[in-house]
Amino acid sequence: MLGAGRAGSIAGLALSALGVGLLLRGAWLFWPRTVDDAFIVFRYADQVAAGNGAVFNVGERVEGYSSPIWLACSGLAVVCGLDPIRIAKGLGLFASTVLLFLVRRSLRRTGVAEMAAGLTTLALGASVVFQIWATAGLETNFHAMLLFAGLTSLAAARDSSARGVLPASAWLAAAALTRPEGLAFWLLGGVWTALTPSVARRSRLSAYVVGGLAPALHIAWRWLYYSDLLPNTYYVKTGGGLEMLRQGWHGFSLFASDPVHALWIAAATIGAWVGWVSGLRSTVILFAGAVIAQWTYIISVGDDGLRVHRFYVPALPLLVTLAGLAFAPAAVAVRGRRVAIAVVG
């Protein structure tokens, strides 16, 4: 007969596999849906492939796309004679599947049991919002994967050598080239690295800066090519004043009042507290801080107006991971009772 530990491991792996299965089922259902914004990128990709440069209309240098990496992938697909729509959808689904693995691995590395890690993976894979944007044709889930990988690496590199900081910076730099707000997270990661107590603080910070050279080079290219430091989408999203804030707050209230998301937020709050008392403070600070930063950004730019919570996708893996910390090994004891949060998605 299988021991309890072995049975729990098998059950946890089965739950993780079920999460992947639900993601794939959702991807199959939503595959025919391609959001219209994706075709902006495809238009730019066609122009790049035709030798006209990164423009929407020939002779008009306006950066109307928001993801240089997504443009590069789409442009390469066109050059190779492939369908950029299918490539974009495939990349989104691939990134979503990898993200499920990263969430599970992150929790396992904190000592969370296989069963709890499996439940958390299942919660994310079962999320309809996560499924919709996996194959919508945009960079949403790809960016979420890069951001999660960067934050996880940064948390793990807190007490390591300068060499451990470089991959964290590289992941976050890639996220900065996938979504405009990613640059803010890379900068916040630099602040985190600078404030980390370490005898090698200077070398760690130098390594972090080296990892972020790509966004800096892209900003320089943008200035030379478009005569702007920021993409045109930034100026469109930041000119609405109080009305934009009201719209963003309304979008946030819709997201947070959804029963599933409300449960995730409550579970993440408890998990963050348990993780804190369990000694997982780096993970709690980075993940909870990133969630708050993402929400603040969403509200400030007025949400995306699509009402399917696209901008909230990067926060989903962070929320379920925080919720999973409720099962951390040292979390025993609140008034003599073990804390256990069942996460559903």
N, C-alpha and C positions, 0 to 999 in steps of 0.2 A: 504493500500500500504506500501511497505517496505521503510524505510528511506534510505537516501544515505549511511549512515554509515553501516547499516545492509546489504544493497545490496552489498557494497564493501567487507564486511567480507565474505559473501557467495561466491562472485566471487573469492576472494582470496583463500578460502578453495578449491573451484573447481579447480583453477589453480594448487594448491599444489597436489590435487588428480590426476590431469592430469599428473603432473610430475612423480608421483609414477607409474601411468599407463604406461607412456612411458618407464620408467626404466624396468618395468616388461616385456613389449613387447620386448625391446632390449635383456633382459636376456633370453627370450624364443628363440629369433633368434640366439643368440650367445652361447646358452647352449651346443651344441655339440662340441664347440671349447674348448679344454683344452691345455693350453700352456705347452710345453715340460718341462720347468723348474720345474713345479709342481710335476712331477714324481720323481724328485730327493728327494723331501720331502717325498713322498709316499714310496720310497725305504728305507729311514731312518726309517720311521714309521713301516714298516714291520720288520726291524731288531730289533727295540725296542720291538715290540710286541712279537717277537720270543725269547727275552731274550738275544740278542747278543749285546745290547748297542746301543748308538747313533752313528752308523757307516754305511758307504755305503757298504763296504766289511768287512767281519769278520776278525778281527785282525788288521785292518788299521784305526787308530783313526785320522780321518781328518774331520773337520767341514765344509762340503761342502754345507750345507743349510744356509739360512740367517734369519730364523724366528723360534726361540725356541717355541713361542706360537703356531705357525702353525704346528710344528712337534708334540707338545703335543696333539693338537686336532686331528691330523691325527692318531697318535699312539693310542689314546683312542678309535677312531672309529674302528681301526683294532682289538683291544682287544675285543671290544663289538660285533664284527662280522659284522660291517657296512662297506659300501663302502666308503673309504676315499675320493674318487673323488667327490661323491655326497655331502658328508658332507662339503668338502672344498667349493664347489660351493654354497651350501646352506648358509654357514656362510658368504661368500662374498656378496651374494644377501641380506641377512638379514642386514649386516653392511651398505650396500649401502642405503637401505630403511631407516634405523635409521639415517643415515647421512643427508638425505633429511629433516627429521623431525628436526634434530639439527640445520641445517641452517635456517629453518623457525623460530624456537624458538629463536635462537640467534638474528635475526633481529627484531622479535616482542618485545624482551626485551629491545632493544635500542629505541623502540617507532616507528619503521617503520610500516606503515599501512599494514593491511592484504593483500590488493591487491598487493603491492610491494613485500611483503614477498612471496606471491604466485608466482609472476613472476620469482623471483630469484630461488625458488625451482624448477619451471618448467624448467628453463635454465639448471640446473644441471642434472635433470632427463632426459632431452633430449640429453645430451652430449653422442655422440657415444663412445668416449674414456671411459667415466665413465661406460657406459653399457657393453663394451667389457670386462673390467677388473672386473666387478661385479661377473662374473661367469667363469673366466678363470682358476680357481683352485689355484691361488696364494693369498697371504695375502694382496695384494695391497690396495683394498678398505677397508679392515678391519683396516689396519694401518692408512689410511686416516681418518676413523671415530674416532679412539683413539686420534690421533693428534689434530683433530678439537675439540673434547670434552675437551682435556687438555688445549688448548689455550683459549677456551671460558671460562672455569672455572678459569683460571689464570687471565684473564681480569676482571672477575667479582669479584675476590678475592683481587683486588689491594688495596682496602681500608678497607678490612674486618679483622677479627681476624685471629689468627694463624690457627684456626680450618678450615677456608675457604680455606687455601692453601693446606691442606692435600689431598683433592680429586683431585685438579689440578695436583699435583705431582704424584698421583697414576695413573691417566690417561696417563700422559706423560711417566711414568715408564713402563706402559703396552705397549705403542707405542715403547719404546726402546727395548722391548723384542719381538717385531713383525717385526721391520726392523732395521738394524744396525745403520742407520743414526738417528734413533729415540733417541739414547743416546745423540747425540749432542743437540737435541732440549730440552731434559730434563736438560742438563747442562746449556743451555741458559736460561731456565726457572728459574734455581737456581740463575743465575746472576740477572735476572729481579727481583726476590724476594728480593735479598740482596740489590738492589739499590732502592727499593720502600720506599719512606718516610713513616715511621710508628713508633709509640712509642713502638710497639711490634715487631720490626724488628727481634730481636734475636729469639724470640719464633716462629715467622713466618718461619724463615729460618730453625730452628730445625724441625718444622713440615714438611717442604718441604723435608728435608733430610730423615726423617723417611719414607715418601711416596716413596722414591726411593731406598729402601733397596733391593728390588727384583732384579733389574739389577746388583747391586753390588754383591749380592750372586751368580748370574749367572756367572758373570765374574770370580769370585773365583773358581766356579765349572769348568768353561772352562779351566782355567789355570791348575787345577789339572787333568782334564780328557784329554785335547788336548795339554797341554803344550804351549798354546798360549793365549794372552790377547784378540785377535780379531779373528773373523771368517776367514776362508781361502779365502772367497769371497772378503774380504777387500784387501788382498795382491794381488789378481788377478786384482782388479780394480784400484789399485793405482801405478802400475809399468810402465805405458806407457809414462810418461813425456809429452812433447809438442804434440806428436801425439794424445795422449789421450785427451788433451785439445782441439785440433782441431776437433776431432770427437765429443766431447761434445758440442762445439760451433755450429757445423753443425746441431746436433740434436736439439739444442735450436732454431736455426733459422727456422728449419722446423716447430717446434711447434708454435713459435710466428708469423710466416708468414701465418699460416692457417687463413682464414678470420674470422671464428668464434672465435678462440682464440685471434686474434688481437683485435676483438671487445670487448672481455672480459677484456683484459689487459687495453684497453683505458677506458672502463667503470669503472674498478677497480681503475684506477688512479684518475679519477674524483671523484668517491665515497670516496676514501681515503681522498682527500682534503676536501670534504664536511663534512665527518665525523670528521675531525680534527677541522674545524671551528665550528662544532656543539657540541664540547666538548667530543667526543667519542675517545679521544686520546689513551687510553690504548688499545682499540680494534684495532685501526689503526696501532699503533706501533707493536703490537704483530703479527697481521695477515700479514701486509706488510713485516715485518721483517722475518717472517717464509717463505713467498713466495720467497723472495730474497735468504734466506739461502738454501732453497730447490733447487732453480735454480743453485746456486753456487755449491752445492754438485753435481748436475747432470752433469754440465759442467766439473767439476774436475775429475769425474770418467768416462768420455767419453760416457755418456748416457747409455742406455741398448742395443742399436743396433737393437732393434726390430721394430723401426719406427712406433709404435702404442702408443708412449708416456706414457709408463707404469709409469716411475718415476715422471711424471708430475701430476698424479692423486691426490696426497695429496694437491697440490696447487689449484686444481679446486674449491673445496668448499670455500677456503679462498678468491679466486678471486671473485666468485659470491657474497659472503657476503660483501666484500669491495664495489662491485658495488651497492649492495642493500643499502648501507649507504647513497647513493645519495638521498634517500627518507627520510632521518632522519628528524624529526619534525622541528628542528631548522634550516634546510637547506633552507632558504628562500632567498634569497637574494644576488644574485650576480648581481650588477647593476640593482636592481629592478626586477629581473626575477628569478623565482623559478627554481632550477636545477632539471632536470628530465632525467634520463637515462633509456631507455628501453633496458632491457637485453634479448637477445635471445640466445638459445643454439641449 
